[in-house]
């Protein structure tokens, strides 16, 4: 099963395409390009279901993606932002003197909305019993 997950936001959204055990694609897109990009990724990766985080801006995103011919589900986002930061720093470990700064005090140099989307996809797949 291939899942396209969306971390909705006001200005930008995180996107991730995942299958059980692997991430195929992740990116951050401007909010005004969301519907176009979701439609493009859904076709490119033969997406089975679209998953939307149930927090900020989710209702508007749900309306936009519900017409793409794929089932749309919501997933709770509780704690996903902190988990995304931890995962970002796991994938991009500090180098040089930055290693001396505790991880909790570091700020990622870019938005991590795509990492949140990965976490939402994994939560959905786990809840569906596919992981």
N, C-alpha and C positions, 0 to 999 in steps of 0.2 A: 504494500500500500504506500502510495506517495502522498505526502501531506504538504500543503503550502500554508505556512503559519504567518500571521500578521500581528505585529505589535503596533496597535493604532496610536497615533499621536496627532496633535494639532498642526504641527509644522512638518514633521517627518514621521515615517513609519519604518519599522524593521520588517524585513521579509526573510523567510527561510524556507527552503524546500528540503524535506527530509524523508527518509525511509527508515524502517526499524534498524537501528545500529549505525546509521551514517547520515551525514549532512551533505546534500548535493550542491546547495547554493545558499548564500546569504548575502544580504546587502541592505543598505539604508537608502530609502527613496524619499523625495519631496512629496508632501501630502497631495499636491495637485496632480502628480503623475501616478498615483497609487493604482487606480482602476486599470489604466492602460498597462502598467507593468505586471499586475497580477494576471490579467488576461494573457499576456505574452508568456509569462512563466508557466501558467497552467497548461498551455498548449505545448510548450517546449518540453516539459517534464511529464506529461500525461498525468496530471494531478488528479487524485481520486476525491479528495476532500479539502476544503479551505477551512482553516482554524483561525479564529479571531480572538485576541485577548479581550476579556470582558471589562476593561477599565476605561480610561479617558478616550472619548471619541469613538467608542465601539459601535454605537447605534448607527452613526452615519456611515461607517465603514461597512457594517453589515448590509445596509441598504445598497451600497455601491456594488458589492461583490455577489449579492444574492442573485443577480441576473446573469451570471456567467455560466449557468448550466451545470454547476457542481454543488454537492451538498455543502452547507456552511454550518459550522459548529462554533460555540464559544467555549473558552477555557479560562478558569480563574488565573489572574496574574499575580496573586499575592506572593511577595518575596522574590519575584522573578528579576527585578532590577539589581538587587544585591547579588543574586546568584550569577547574573550576567557579568557583573564587574569582576567577580572572582574568576569566572571562566575566561574572561578576556585576559586577565593577568596571568592565568595559567598558560594560555596560548602565546602570550607575549611577555615573557619574564623580564623583569627589570635588569638593566645592565649597568655596569660601572657603579658610580656612587649612588645611583637611584636604588640599588639593592639595599642600602642602609635605611631607607625610608620604609616604615611599616606599611604593609599593603593597604590597611584601612585608611591611611592618610593619602595614598596615591589617587590621582584622578586620571582616568583614561584620556589619551590625547584626542579621541574621537568619540562620537556617539556609539553606544553599544546596543542600540535598538535591534540590530540584527541578531545579536546574541540572545536577547530576550525572546525573539521569534523562534530561535532554535530551541530554547527551553520550553516554550509553549507547544511546539511540535512534539517534543519528547514527552511532555506531560500527556498530550492527547494520545499518542501511540501507547504509552504505558497504561493509561486508563482503558484503552481499547483491548489491552492484553496482547499487544503485538511486540512488546519489548521483553 
